Amino acid sequence: MICRDDIITATFHSTLVLDILDDVDLERMTNRIIALNRIAIQDSSKYDYEVAMMASPLIEILIYTWKKLENEKHLKLARDTFDTAHSAWIKYGFHEKAENFKKKYGEVWL
């Protein structure tokens, strides 16, 4: 059974091993994390609050992978995830959280 909490945990724990993975393993792990997050949130517009709750570790992985592998698809997905999460924080009245989110991941917010 797939559990959202397990996906969040797996995504977070993946951020802890990024720097010890070779390029092939990094790409493989990133693809799995992307797939798991898509399973957890199948409609990011409808469940934007879920994206906001799950976005930080996913964006960290995507930024790291983009920088190391220079694959623009990771940057695009990081930007899309950032935009959805940032908008959700504002939409639901968490303006300070939105501002902190923008400060932390500002490099994808262009």
N, C-alpha and C positions, 0 to 999 in steps of 0.2 A: 504494500500500500504506500502511495506517495503522500507525504505529509508536508504541508507548507513550512512548519517549524523546522523539519529536517532539511529542507531546501535552504532555508535561511542560514541554518547552522553550517551546512556543507559549503555554502557560498562564503560565509565568513572564514571558516577554517582554510579554505582555498587561498584566501589573501595572505595567510601566514606562511605559505610555502612557495610563493611566486618566485622568489629570487634563487631557489635551489633547483628549479626545473629547467631542462634544456628546451630549446625552441619547439621541438616536436611534442614533448610532454605538455608544455605550456599551451600550445594550440589545442591539443586534445582535451586538456582539462577545461580550458576556456569554452570550447564548444559544448562540453557536457554541462557546464554551469549555465550557459545561455539556454540550452534545451530545458534544463530543470526549471529555470525561472519562467520560461514560456509555458511550461506545464502548470506551474503554480498560478500564473496570471495569464489567462488565455485572452482576455480582452482588457488591454491596459487603459482604454478610455473609460470603460464601465467601472473598472476597479482601480481607479487612479490612486486611491488612498492606500491600497496594497502595494502599488509601485513605490509610493513614497516611503512606506515602512521597510521595504526590501532593497531599496536602491543603493545605499551606500557601499556595501561590499561588492555588489555587482559592478558599479561604476569604477571602483578601485581596480578590480580585475581587468576591466575593459581598457582603462587608461594604461595600466602597466603593459598589457599585451599589445596595445596599439604602439606604444613607444618602443617596445623591444622588437616586435615583428614588423612594424611599419605597415600594418594592414588597415586601410581606411575604414573597412567594415566595422572594426571595433570602435573607432572614433565615432562613427555615425550612430551606432547602437548606444554608446555612452551618452552622446548628445540627446538622442531620443528619450532615453531613460531619465536623464537629468531634466529635460524639459517637462516631462510628464510629472515627475516627482516634485519639482519646484512649483509647478502650477498647482498641484494638489495641496502642498503645504499652504500656499496662499489662499486657495479656494476654501479650505477648511479652517482658516483663521490662525494658522501657525506662522505668522509673519517673521518672528524672530528665528524660528527653525528654517524658514525659507532663506533668510539672509545668511545664516550660518552655513547652510547647504551651498549657497552660491559662493561664499568665500572659500569653502573647502574644495569644491570642484569647479572653480571658475575657469580653469584651463579648457574645459569642454564647452563652456558657455560663451560662445562667440557668435 
